[in-house]
Amino acid sequence: MLIITPLHKHLNYCKMEIISKQKRILVLDNSGRMLSVVNEIMHYGDFDILTVYDPNAICDKAKAMHPDLIILDYLLLNNECEQVCNDLKEEEGLENIPVIVVSTYRSKKILSAAYRCDALFLKPMDMEVLASRIDYLMAS
């Protein structure tokens, strides 16, 4: 026989509250290049991270997950990153979710304004700066 006391109820409530406050990050990575970034992010905070590998599924996953932040790999197939970012910013219910674009290409002129992303990082990146920016974007 299981006896549930008021203390048990309180502990379960606290556990659910902690889980509900865990920040969610959705990552679009169709080639595995973002794996190192995702692993590093895990060291800087307790995040619930979901990685999607299909650019066509990102909006549906974002609607289902309600992430606090989305991270996109700049080097998507057919240079789709700009379109994916713009689609996210135009989709009702997703337009206010901060988007970070990560690129390894310094020579390409990537303009965050053209992509409508909230931050742009070039690899290799300072993970403390990225973590600070993630915290800032999720808080705003």
N, CA, C and O atoms as a GROMACS GRO file, in nm:
protein
  560
    1MET      N    1   0.084  -0.118   0.000
    1MET     CA    2   0.000   0.000   0.000
    1MET      C    3   0.089   0.124   0.000
    1MET      O    4   0.182   0.135   0.080
    2LEU      N    5   0.060   0.216  -0.089
    2LEU     CA    6   0.136   0.340  -0.102
    2LEU      C    7   0.061   0.451  -0.029
    2LEU      O    8  -0.056   0.476  -0.055
    3ILE      N    9   0.132   0.515   0.062
    3ILE     CA   10   0.072   0.626   0.137
    3ILE      C   11   0.136   0.755   0.086
    3ILE      O   12   0.258   0.772   0.089
    4ILE      N   13   0.051   0.845   0.041
    4ILE     CA   14   0.100   0.973  -0.009
    4ILE      C   15   0.071   1.079   0.095
    4ILE      O   16  -0.045   1.108   0.126
    5THR      N   17   0.175   1.135   0.148
    5THR     CA   18   0.164   1.238   0.251
    5THR      C   19   0.170   1.376   0.186
    5THR      O   20   0.206   1.388   0.069
    6PRO      N   21   0.135   1.478   0.262
    6PRO     CA   22   0.148   1.614   0.208
    6PRO      C   23   0.291   1.646   0.165
    6PRO      O   24   0.312   1.721   0.069
    7LEU      N   25   0.391   1.590   0.233
    7LEU     CA   26   0.530   1.612   0.196
    7LEU      C   27   0.558   1.552   0.059
    7LEU      O   28   0.624   1.615  -0.024
    8HIS      N   29   0.506   1.430   0.032
    8HIS     CA   30   0.523   1.368  -0.099
    8HIS      C   31   0.461   1.455  -0.208
    8HIS      O   32   0.520   1.473  -0.315
    9LYS      N   33   0.343   1.507  -0.181
    9LYS     CA   34   0.276   1.592  -0.279
    9LYS      C   35   0.360   1.717  -0.308
    9LYS      O   36   0.373   1.760  -0.422
   10HIS      N   37   0.415   1.774  -0.200
   10HIS     CA   38   0.497   1.894  -0.215
   10HIS      C   39   0.624   1.862  -0.296
   10HIS      O   40   0.661   1.940  -0.384
   11LEU      N   41   0.690   1.751  -0.268
   11LEU     CA   42   0.811   1.713  -0.340
   11LEU      C   43   0.780   1.688  -0.487
   11LEU      O   44   0.858   1.727  -0.574
   12ASN      N   45   0.669   1.622  -0.516
   12ASN     CA   46   0.631   1.599  -0.655
   12ASN      C   47   0.601   1.730  -0.725
   12ASN      O   48   0.638   1.748  -0.842
   13TYR      N   49   0.536   1.822  -0.656
   13TYR     CA   50   0.508   1.954  -0.714
   13TYR      C   51   0.639   2.026  -0.745
   13TYR      O   52   0.653   2.085  -0.852
   14CYS      N   53   0.734   2.023  -0.652
   14CYS     CA   54   0.864   2.088  -0.673
   14CYS      C   55   0.937   2.025  -0.791
   14CYS      O   56   0.998   2.096  -0.871
   15LYS      N   57   0.931   1.894  -0.802
   15LYS     CA   58   0.997   1.825  -0.913
   15LYS      C   59   0.933   1.867  -1.045
   15LYS      O   60   1.005   1.892  -1.142
   16MET      N   61   0.802   1.874  -1.051
   16MET     CA   62   0.734   1.915  -1.174
   16MET      C   63   0.766   2.060  -1.207
   16MET      O   64   0.782   2.095  -1.324
   17GLU      N   65   0.776   2.144  -1.104
   17GLU     CA   66   0.809   2.285  -1.124
   17GLU      C   67   0.948   2.299  -1.182
   17GLU      O   68   0.970   2.382  -1.272
   18ILE      N   69   1.044   2.221  -1.134
   18ILE     CA   70   1.181   2.226  -1.186
   18ILE      C   71   1.182   2.182  -1.332
   18ILE      O   72   1.245   2.246  -1.416
   19ILE      N   73   1.112   2.073  -1.362
   19ILE     CA   74   1.108   2.024  -1.499
   19ILE      C   75   1.042   2.126  -1.591
   19ILE      O   76   1.089   2.149  -1.702
   20SER      N   77   0.935   2.188  -1.544
   20SER     CA   78   0.866   2.284  -1.629
   20SER      C   79   0.948   2.410  -1.652
   20SER      O   80   0.927   2.480  -1.752
   21LYS      N   81   1.043   2.441  -1.563
   21LYS     CA   82   1.126   2.559  -1.580
   21LYS      C   83   1.251   2.530  -1.661
   21LYS      O   84   1.325   2.622  -1.696
   22GLN      N   85   1.276   2.403  -1.693
   22GLN     CA   86   1.391   2.368  -1.774
   22GLN      C   87   1.374   2.430  -1.913
   22GLN      O   88   1.272   2.410  -1.978
   23LYS      N   89   1.474   2.503  -1.957
   23LYS     CA   90   1.467   2.572  -2.086
   23LYS      C   91   1.484   2.471  -2.200
   23LYS      O   92   1.565   2.379  -2.193
   24ARG      N   93   1.404   2.492  -2.306
   24ARG     CA   94   1.407   2.401  -2.420
   24ARG      C   95   1.475   2.468  -2.539
   24ARG      O   96   1.446   2.583  -2.572
   25ILE      N   97   1.565   2.393  -2.602
   25ILE     CA   98   1.636   2.441  -2.720
   25ILE      C   99   1.612   2.343  -2.833
   25ILE      O  100   1.628   2.222  -2.817
   26LEU      N  101   1.574   2.396  -2.948
   26LEU     CA  102   1.555   2.316  -3.068
   26LEU      C  103   1.672   2.346  -3.162
   26LEU      O  104   1.700   2.462  -3.192
   27VAL      N  105   1.740   2.240  -3.208
   27VAL     CA  106   1.858   2.255  -3.293
   27VAL      C  107   1.829   2.191  -3.428
   27VAL      O  108   1.782   2.077  -3.434
   28LEU      N  109   1.855   2.263  -3.536
   28LEU     CA  110   1.844   2.208  -3.671
   28LEU      C  111   1.984   2.181  -3.722
   28LEU      O  112   2.064   2.272  -3.739
   29ASP      N  113   2.012   2.054  -3.746
   29ASP     CA  114   2.145   2.011  -3.788
   29ASP      C  115   2.128   1.895  -3.885
   29ASP      O  116   2.103   1.782  -3.842
   30ASN      N  117   2.141   1.920  -4.014
   30ASN     CA  118   2.117   1.811  -4.107
   30ASN      C  119   2.242   1.733  -4.145
   30ASN      O  120   2.237   1.647  -4.233
   31SER      N  121   2.355   1.763  -4.080
   31SER     CA  122   2.478   1.693  -4.118
   31SER      C  123   2.563   1.648  -4.001
   31SER      O  124   2.668   1.587  -4.022
   32GLY      N  125   2.523   1.677  -3.878
   32GLY     CA  126   2.602   1.636  -3.762
   32GLY      C  127   2.707   1.736  -3.720
   32GLY      O  128   2.780   1.711  -3.623
   33ARG      N  129   2.718   1.850  -3.788
   33ARG     CA  130   2.819   1.950  -3.752
   33ARG      C  131   2.790   2.021  -3.621
   33ARG      O  132   2.880   2.076  -3.558
   34MET      N  133   2.665   2.020  -3.579
   34MET     CA  134   2.625   2.094  -3.458
   34MET      C  135   2.640   2.010  -3.331
   34MET      O  136   2.618   2.061  -3.222
   35LEU      N  137   2.676   1.885  -3.345
   35LEU     CA  138   2.686   1.796  -3.230
   35LEU      C  139   2.780   1.850  -3.123
   35LEU      O  140   2.749   1.845  -3.004
   36SER      N  141   2.894   1.902  -3.165
   36SER     CA  142   2.990   1.957  -3.067
   36SER      C  143   2.932   2.079  -2.996
   36SER      O  144   2.955   2.098  -2.876
   37VAL      N  145   2.857   2.161  -3.068
   37VAL     CA  146   2.795   2.279  -3.007
   37VAL      C  147   2.691   2.236  -2.904
   37VAL      O  148   2.686   2.290  -2.794
   38VAL      N  149   2.609   2.137  -2.940
   38VAL     CA  150   2.506   2.087  -2.850
   38VAL      C  151   2.570   2.030  -2.723
   38VAL      O  152   2.523   2.056  -2.612
   39ASN      N  153   2.675   1.951  -2.740
   39ASN     CA  154   2.744   1.893  -2.624
   39ASN      C  155   2.802   2.000  -2.533
   39ASN      O  156   2.795   1.988  -2.411
   40GLU      N  157   2.858   2.105  -2.591
   40GLU     CA  158   2.913   2.215  -2.512
   40GLU      C  159   2.803   2.291  -2.437
   40GLU      O  160   2.821   2.328  -2.321
   41ILE      N  161   2.691   2.313  -2.503
   41ILE     CA  162   2.580   2.385  -2.440
   41ILE      C  163   2.533   2.310  -2.316
   41ILE      O  164   2.496   2.372  -2.216
   42MET      N  165   2.533   2.180  -2.322
   42MET     CA  166   2.488   2.098  -2.209
   42MET      C  167   2.574   2.123  -2.084
   42MET      O  168   2.525   2.107  -1.973
   43HIS      N  169   2.700   2.162  -2.102
   43HIS     CA  170   2.788   2.189  -1.989
   43HIS      C  171   2.758   2.323  -1.922
   43HIS      O  172   2.798   2.346  -1.808
   44TYR      N  173   2.690   2.411  -1.993
   44TYR     CA  174   2.665   2.545  -1.942
   44TYR      C  175   2.526   2.563  -1.882
   44TYR      O  176   2.496   2.670  -1.829
   45GLY      N  177   2.443   2.463  -1.890
   45GLY     CA  178   2.310   2.478  -1.832
   45GLY      C  179   2.231   2.350  -1.842
   45GLY      O  180   2.268   2.258  -1.915
   46ASP      N  181   2.124   2.346  -1.769
   46ASP     CA  182   2.035   2.230  -1.769
   46ASP      C  183   1.926   2.255  -1.872
   46ASP      O  184   1.820   2.309  -1.839
   47PHE      N  185   1.952   2.217  -1.995
   47PHE     CA  186   1.859   2.242  -2.103
   47PHE      C  187   1.800   2.112  -2.155
   47PHE      O  188   1.864   2.006  -2.151
   48ASP      N  189   1.678   2.120  -2.203
   48ASP     CA  190   1.615   2.010  -2.275
   48ASP      C  191   1.640   2.040  -2.422
   48ASP      O  192   1.580   2.132  -2.477
   49ILE      N  193   1.727   1.963  -2.486
   49ILE     CA  194   1.766   1.990  -2.625
   49ILE      C  195   1.712   1.882  -2.716
   49ILE      O  196   1.731   1.762  -2.692
   50LEU      N  197   1.644   1.926  -2.822
   50LEU     CA  198   1.596   1.835  -2.925
   50LEU      C  199   1.663   1.874  -3.055
   50LEU      O  200   1.662   1.991  -3.094
   51THR      N  201   1.723   1.775  -3.122
   51THR     CA  202   1.787   1.800  -3.250
   51THR      C  203   1.700   1.745  -3.362
   51THR      O  204   1.654   1.631  -3.356
   52VAL      N  205   1.677   1.828  -3.462
   52VAL     CA  206   1.600   1.791  -3.580
   52VAL      C  207   1.697   1.790  -3.698
   52VAL      O  208   1.783   1.877  -3.709
   53TYR      N  209   1.682   1.692  -3.785
   53TYR     CA  210   1.774   1.678  -3.897
   53TYR      C  211   1.710   1.714  -4.032
   53TYR      O  212   1.779   1.713  -4.134
   54ASP      N  213   1.583   1.745  -4.033
   54ASP     CA  214   1.512   1.776  -4.156
   54ASP      C  215   1.464   1.921  -4.152
   54ASP      O  216   1.378   1.955  -4.071
   55PRO      N  217   1.518   2.007  -4.240
   55PRO     CA  218   1.476   2.148  -4.241
   55PRO      C  219   1.326   2.165  -4.264
   55PRO      O  220   1.267   2.264  -4.220
   56ASN      N  221   1.264   2.071  -4.334
   56ASN     CA  222   1.120   2.081  -4.362
   56ASN      C  223   1.035   2.052  -4.238
   56ASN      O  224   0.916   2.082  -4.238
   57ALA      N  225   1.095   1.995  -4.134
   57ALA     CA  226   1.020   1.959  -4.014
   57ALA      C  227   1.037   2.059  -3.900
   57ALA      O  228   0.973   2.044  -3.796
   58ILE      N  229   1.122   2.158  -3.917
   58ILE     CA  230   1.156   2.246  -3.806
   58ILE      C  231   1.036   2.325  -3.753
   58ILE      O  232   1.020   2.338  -3.631
   59CYS      N  233   0.951   2.377  -3.840
   59CYS     CA  234   0.836   2.455  -3.793
   59CYS      C  235   0.738   2.368  -3.716
   59CYS      O  236   0.687   2.409  -3.611
   60ASP      N  237   0.711   2.248  -3.766
   60ASP     CA  238   0.620   2.157  -3.695
   60ASP      C  239   0.675   2.117  -3.560
   60ASP      O  240   0.602   2.112  -3.462
   61LYS      N  241   0.805   2.088  -3.554
   61LYS     CA  242   0.868   2.051  -3.426
   61LYS      C  243   0.865   2.168  -3.329
   61LYS      O  244   0.841   2.150  -3.209
   62ALA      N  245   0.889   2.288  -3.381
   62ALA     CA  246   0.888   2.407  -3.294
   62ALA      C  247   0.748   2.432  -3.238
   62ALA      O  248   0.733   2.468  -3.122
   63LYS      N  249   0.647   2.412  -3.321
   63LYS     CA  250   0.509   2.431  -3.273
   63LYS      C  251   0.475   2.328  -3.166
   63LYS      O  252   0.406   2.360  -3.069
   64ALA      N  253   0.522   2.205  -3.182
   64ALA     CA  254   0.492   2.100  -3.085
   64ALA      C  255   0.573   2.116  -2.956
   64ALA      O  256   0.522   2.090  -2.847
   65MET      N  257   0.697   2.159  -2.969
   65MET     CA  258   0.789   2.165  -2.855
   65MET      C  259   0.780   2.297  -2.777
   65MET      O  260   0.805   2.299  -2.657
   66HIS      N  261   0.745   2.407  -2.845
   66HIS     CA  262   0.745   2.540  -2.786
   66HIS      C  263   0.882   2.571  -2.724
   66HIS      O  264   0.891   2.596  -2.604
   67PRO      N  265   0.988   2.570  -2.806
   67PRO     CA  266   1.122   2.593  -2.750
   67PRO      C  267   1.141   2.737  -2.705
   67PRO      O  268   1.070   2.828  -2.747
   68ASP      N  269   1.239   2.754  -2.616
   68ASP     CA  270   1.276   2.888  -2.570
   68ASP      C  271   1.379   2.950  -2.664
   68ASP      O  272   1.402   3.071  -2.661
   69LEU      N  273   1.443   2.865  -2.747
   69LEU     CA  274   1.548   2.910  -2.837
   69LEU      C  275   1.562   2.808  -2.949
   69LEU      O  276   1.542   2.688  -2.928
   70ILE      N  277   1.597   2.857  -3.070
   70ILE     CA  278   1.625   2.769  -3.183
   70ILE      C  279   1.765   2.801  -3.234
   70ILE      O  280   1.802   2.918  -3.248
   71ILE      N  281   1.843   2.696  -3.260
   71ILE     CA  282   1.978   2.712  -3.315
   71ILE      C  283   1.980   2.644  -3.452
   71ILE      O  284   1.942   2.527  -3.465
   72LEU      N  285   2.025   2.718  -3.553
   72LEU     CA  286   2.031   2.667  -3.690
   72LEU      C  287   2.175   2.656  -3.737
   72LEU      O  288   2.259   2.741  -3.707
   73ASP      N  289   2.203   2.550  -3.810
   73ASP     CA  290   2.331   2.533  -3.878
   73ASP      C  291   2.324   2.614  -4.007
   73ASP      O  292   2.235   2.592  -4.089
   74TYR      N  293   2.418   2.706  -4.026
   74TYR     CA  294   2.417   2.790  -4.146
   74TYR      C  295   2.424   2.706  -4.273
   74TYR      O  296   2.359   2.736  -4.373
   75LEU      N  297   2.505   2.600  -4.269
   75LEU     CA  298   2.532   2.523  -4.389
   75LEU      C  299   2.427   2.413  -4.407
   75LEU      O  300   2.459   2.294  -4.394
   76LEU      N  301   2.305   2.451  -4.435
   76LEU     CA  302   2.200   2.355  -4.467
   76LEU      C  303   2.207   2.324  -4.616
   76LEU      O  304   2.270   2.397  -4.692
   77LEU      N  305   2.143   2.217  -4.657
   77LEU     CA  306   2.140   2.181  -4.798
   77LEU      C  307   2.078   2.294  -4.880
   77LEU      O  308   1.982   2.358  -4.836
   78ASN      N  309   2.133   2.317  -4.996
   78ASN     CA  310   2.081   2.418  -5.088
   78ASN      C  311   2.075   2.558  -5.026
   78ASN      O  312   1.992   2.640  -5.065
   79ASN      N  313   2.162   2.583  -4.930
   79ASN     CA  314   2.166   2.714  -4.865
   79ASN      C  315   2.029   2.757  -4.813
   79ASN      O  316   1.988   2.871  -4.834
   80GLU      N  317   1.959   2.668  -4.746
   80GLU     CA  318   1.824   2.692  -4.697
   80GLU      C  319   1.817   2.769  -4.566
   80GLU      O  320   1.708   2.805  -4.522
   81CYS      N  321   1.928   2.795  -4.503
   81CYS     CA  322   1.926   2.855  -4.370
   81CYS      C  323   1.849   2.987  -4.367
   81CYS      O  324   1.768   3.010  -4.277
   82GLU      N  325   1.875   3.071  -4.463
   82GLU     CA  326   1.805   3.200  -4.466
   82GLU      C  327   1.654   3.180  -4.477
   82GLU      O  328   1.578   3.247  -4.408
   83GLN      N  329   1.612   3.087  -4.563
   83GLN     CA  330   1.469   3.062  -4.581
   83GLN      C  331   1.407   3.003  -4.455
   83GLN      O  332   1.297   3.043  -4.415
   84VAL      N  333   1.476   2.908  -4.393
   84VAL     CA  334   1.425   2.845  -4.270
   84VAL      C  335   1.410   2.950  -4.161
   84VAL      O  336   1.309   2.954  -4.091
   85CYS      N  337   1.510   3.035  -4.146
   85CYS     CA  338   1.505   3.139  -4.043
   85CYS      C  339   1.390   3.236  -4.070
   85CYS      O  340   1.316   3.272  -3.978
   86ASN      N  341   1.375   3.277  -4.194
   86ASN     CA  342   1.265   3.367  -4.228
   86ASN      C  343   1.130   3.301  -4.207
   86ASN      O  344   1.036   3.365  -4.160
   87ASP      N  345   1.118   3.172  -4.242
   87ASP     CA  346   0.993   3.100  -4.220
   87ASP      C  347   0.957   3.097  -4.072
   87ASP      O  348   0.841   3.117  -4.035
   88LEU      N  349   1.057   3.073  -3.986
   88LEU     CA  350   1.033   3.070  -3.842
   88LEU      C  351   0.984   3.207  -3.793
   88LEU      O  352   0.894   3.214  -3.710
   89LYS      N  353   1.044   3.313  -3.843
   89LYS     CA  354   1.008   3.448  -3.798
   89LYS      C  355   0.873   3.494  -3.852
   89LYS      O  356   0.814   3.587  -3.799
   90GLU      N  357   0.824   3.429  -3.957
   90GLU     CA  358   0.695   3.466  -4.014
   90GLU      C  359   0.582   3.375  -3.968
   90GLU      O  360   0.464   3.406  -3.989
   91GLU      N  361   0.615   3.263  -3.903
   91GLU     CA  362   0.514   3.166  -3.861
   91GLU      C  363   0.446   3.214  -3.732
   91GLU      O  364   0.514   3.244  -3.633
   92GLU      N  365   0.315   3.221  -3.734
   92GLU     CA  366   0.240   3.264  -3.616
   92GLU      C  367   0.268   3.170  -3.499
   92GLU      O  368   0.260   3.048  -3.514
   93GLY      N  369   0.300   3.227  -3.386
   93GLY     CA  370   0.330   3.148  -3.267
   93GLY      C  371   0.479   3.119  -3.252
   93GLY      O  372   0.522   3.079  -3.144
   94LEU      N  373   0.556   3.138  -3.357
   94LEU     CA  374   0.700   3.112  -3.351
   94LEU      C  375   0.783   3.239  -3.369
   94LEU      O  376   0.904   3.239  -3.346
   95GLU      N  377   0.717   3.346  -3.411
   95GLU     CA  378   0.789   3.468  -3.449
   95GLU      C  379   0.870   3.531  -3.338
   95GLU      O  380   0.964   3.606  -3.366
   96ASN      N  381   0.838   3.504  -3.214
   96ASN     CA  382   0.910   3.565  -3.101
   96ASN      C  383   1.016   3.473  -3.040
   96ASN      O  384   1.081   3.511  -2.942
   97ILE      N  385   1.033   3.355  -3.095
   97ILE     CA  386   1.135   3.263  -3.043
   97ILE      C  387   1.270   3.308  -3.097
   97ILE      O  388   1.286   3.321  -3.219
   98PRO      N  389   1.368   3.332  -3.010
   98PRO     CA  390   1.500   3.374  -3.057
   98PRO      C  391   1.566   3.264  -3.142
   98PRO      O  392   1.553   3.145  -3.113
   99VAL      N  393   1.636   3.308  -3.246
   99VAL     CA  394   1.705   3.216  -3.337
   99VAL      C  395   1.853   3.254  -3.343
   99VAL      O  396   1.888   3.370  -3.366
  100ILE      N  397   1.939   3.154  -3.323
  100ILE     CA  398   2.083   3.172  -3.337
  100ILE      C  399   2.127   3.091  -3.458
  100ILE      O  400   2.089   2.975  -3.474
  101VAL      N  401   2.208   3.153  -3.545
  101VAL     CA  402   2.267   3.084  -3.660
  101VAL      C  403   2.416   3.064  -3.629
  101VAL      O  404   2.485   3.156  -3.586
  102VAL      N  405   2.464   2.941  -3.653
  102VAL     CA  406   2.604   2.906  -3.630
  102VAL      C  407   2.666   2.871  -3.765
  102VAL      O  408   2.609   2.793  -3.841
  103SER      N  409   2.783   2.929  -3.793
  103SER     CA  410   2.851   2.905  -3.920
  103SER      C  411   2.999   2.880  -3.899
  103SER      O  412   3.058   2.927  -3.801
  104THR      N  413   3.058   2.806  -3.991
  104THR     CA  414   3.203   2.786  -3.989
  104THR      C  415   3.271   2.872  -4.094
  104THR      O  416   3.394   2.874  -4.104
  105TYR      N  417   3.192   2.943  -4.173
  105TYR     CA  418   3.245   3.020  -4.284
  105TYR      C  419   3.263   3.166  -4.249
  105TYR      O  420   3.166   3.241  -4.235
  106ARG      N  421   3.389   3.206  -4.234
  106ARG     CA  422   3.419   3.346  -4.205
  106ARG      C  423   3.419   3.430  -4.333
  106ARG      O  424   3.391   3.549  -4.329
  107SER      N  425   3.449   3.368  -4.445
  107SER     CA  426   3.462   3.444  -4.570
  107SER      C  427   3.326   3.485  -4.627
  107SER      O  428   3.318   3.584  -4.701
  108LYS      N  429   3.222   3.413  -4.594
  108LYS     CA  430   3.090   3.448  -4.647
  108LYS      C  431   3.035   3.564  -4.566
  108LYS      O  432   3.052   3.571  -4.444
  109LYS      N  433   2.969   3.652  -4.633
  109LYS     CA  434   2.907   3.764  -4.565
  109LYS      C  435   2.767   3.722  -4.523
  109LYS      O  436   2.673   3.720  -4.603
  110ILE      N  437   2.756   3.688  -4.398
  110ILE     CA  438   2.627   3.647  -4.343
  110ILE      C  439   2.577   3.763  -4.260
  110ILE      O  440   2.640   3.804  -4.162
  111LEU      N  441   2.465   3.815  -4.298
  111LEU     CA  442   2.410   3.929  -4.226
  111LEU      C  443   2.292   3.883  -4.142
  111LEU      O  444   2.195   3.829  -4.193
  112SER      N  445   2.303   3.904  -4.012
  112SER     CA  446   2.195   3.862  -3.924
  112SER      C  447   2.064   3.933  -3.958
  112SER      O  448   1.956   3.877  -3.937
  113ALA      N  449   2.072   4.054  -4.010
  113ALA     CA  450   1.950   4.127  -4.048
  113ALA      C  451   1.880   4.059  -4.164
  113ALA      O  452   1.757   4.050  -4.166
  114ALA      N  453   1.958   4.011  -4.263
  114ALA     CA  454   1.898   3.943  -4.379
  114ALA      C  455   1.834   3.811  -4.337
  114ALA      O  456   1.731   3.771  -4.391
  115TYR      N  457   1.896   3.744  -4.242
  115TYR     CA  458   1.844   3.617  -4.196
  115TYR      C  459   1.734   3.636  -4.092
  115TYR      O  460   1.659   3.543  -4.062
  116ARG      N  461   1.725   3.754  -4.037
  116ARG     CA  462   1.630   3.786  -3.931
  116ARG      C  463   1.656   3.703  -3.806
  116ARG      O  464   1.565   3.677  -3.728
  117CYS      N  465   1.782   3.662  -3.788
  117CYS     CA  466   1.816   3.586  -3.667
  117CYS      C  467   1.852   3.684  -3.556
  117CYS      O  468   1.879   3.802  -3.581
  118ASP      N  469   1.852   3.633  -3.434
  118ASP     CA  470   1.878   3.718  -3.318
  118ASP      C  471   2.026   3.722  -3.281
  118ASP      O  472   2.070   3.811  -3.208
  119ALA      N  473   2.101   3.624  -3.331
  119ALA     CA  474   2.246   3.621  -3.305
  119ALA      C  475   2.311   3.532  -3.410
  119ALA      O  476   2.249   3.440  -3.464
  120LEU      N  477   2.437   3.564  -3.439
  120LEU     CA  478   2.515   3.488  -3.536
  120LEU      C  479   2.649   3.458  -3.473
  120LEU      O  480   2.717   3.548  -3.423
  121PHE      N  481   2.689   3.331  -3.475
  121PHE     CA  482   2.817   3.290  -3.419
  121PHE      C  483   2.897   3.216  -3.524
  121PHE      O  484   2.844   3.134  -3.599
  122LEU      N  485   3.028   3.248  -3.528
  122LEU     CA  486   3.120   3.179  -3.618
  122LEU      C  487   3.204   3.082  -3.539
  122LEU      O  488   3.255   3.114  -3.431
  123LYS      N  489   3.219   2.960  -3.594
  123LYS     CA  490   3.306   2.860  -3.530
  123LYS      C  491   3.450   2.889  -3.568
  123LYS      O  492   3.474   2.940  -3.678
  124PRO      N  493   3.547   2.858  -3.483
  124PRO     CA  494   3.525   2.815  -3.345
  124PRO      C  495   3.477   2.934  -3.261
  124PRO      O  496   3.520   3.047  -3.282
  125MET      N  497   3.391   2.905  -3.170
  125MET     CA  498   3.331   3.013  -3.091
  125MET      C  499   3.367   3.000  -2.944
  125MET      O  500   3.398   2.891  -2.895
  126ASP      N  501   3.362   3.111  -2.878
  126ASP     CA  502   3.384   3.114  -2.734
  126ASP      C  503   3.254   3.067  -2.668
  126ASP      O  504   3.153   3.137  -2.673
  127MET      N  505   3.257   2.950  -2.608
  127MET     CA  506   3.135   2.890  -2.553
  127MET      C  507   3.079   2.971  -2.437
  127MET      O  508   2.958   2.970  -2.415
  128GLU      N  509   3.164   3.042  -2.364
  128GLU     CA  510   3.112   3.125  -2.255
  128GLU      C  511   3.031   3.242  -2.312
  128GLU      O  512   2.930   3.282  -2.254
  129VAL      N  513   3.076   3.297  -2.424
  129VAL     CA  514   3.002   3.406  -2.489
  129VAL      C  515   2.870   3.351  -2.543
  129VAL      O  516   2.765   3.414  -2.528
  130LEU      N  517   2.875   3.233  -2.606
  130LEU     CA  518   2.752   3.171  -2.658
  130LEU      C  519   2.655   3.143  -2.544
  130LEU      O  520   2.536   3.173  -2.555
  131ALA      N  521   2.705   3.086  -2.435
  131ALA     CA  522   2.619   3.055  -2.320
  131ALA      C  523   2.556   3.182  -2.263
  131ALA      O  524   2.439   3.183  -2.227
  132SER      N  525   2.634   3.289  -2.256
  132SER     CA  526   2.583   3.417  -2.208
  132SER      C  527   2.474   3.470  -2.301
  132SER      O  528   2.372   3.522  -2.255
  133ARG      N  529   2.496   3.458  -2.430
  133ARG     CA  530   2.397   3.505  -2.528
  133ARG      C  531   2.270   3.422  -2.522
  133ARG      O  532   2.159   3.474  -2.534
  134ILE      N  533   2.286   3.289  -2.503
  134ILE     CA  534   2.170   3.202  -2.489
  134ILE      C  535   2.087   3.244  -2.369
  134ILE      O  536   1.964   3.256  -2.379
  135ASP      N  537   2.153   3.265  -2.255
  135ASP     CA  538   2.083   3.309  -2.134
  135ASP      C  539   2.010   3.441  -2.159
  135ASP      O  540   1.894   3.457  -2.119
  136TYR      N  541   2.077   3.535  -2.224
  136TYR     CA  542   2.017   3.667  -2.251
  136TYR      C  543   1.894   3.654  -2.340
  136TYR      O  544   1.790   3.712  -2.311
  137LEU      N  545   1.907   3.578  -2.450
  137LEU     CA  546   1.795   3.564  -2.542
  137LEU      C  547   1.676   3.492  -2.480
  137LEU      O  548   1.561   3.526  -2.508
  138MET      N  549   1.704   3.394  -2.397
  138MET     CA  550   1.593   3.320  -2.332
  138MET      C  551   1.524   3.405  -2.227
  138MET      O  552   1.406   3.385  -2.198
  139ALA      N  553   1.596   3.497  -2.169
  139ALA     CA  554   1.538   3.581  -2.064
  139ALA      C  555   1.455   3.696  -2.122
  139ALA      O  556   1.367   3.749  -2.054
  140SER      N  557   1.483   3.732  -2.246
  140SER     CA  558   1.412   3.847  -2.303
  140SER      C  559   1.289   3.809  -2.379
  140SER      O  560   1.220   3.896  -2.432
   0.00000   0.00000   0.00000
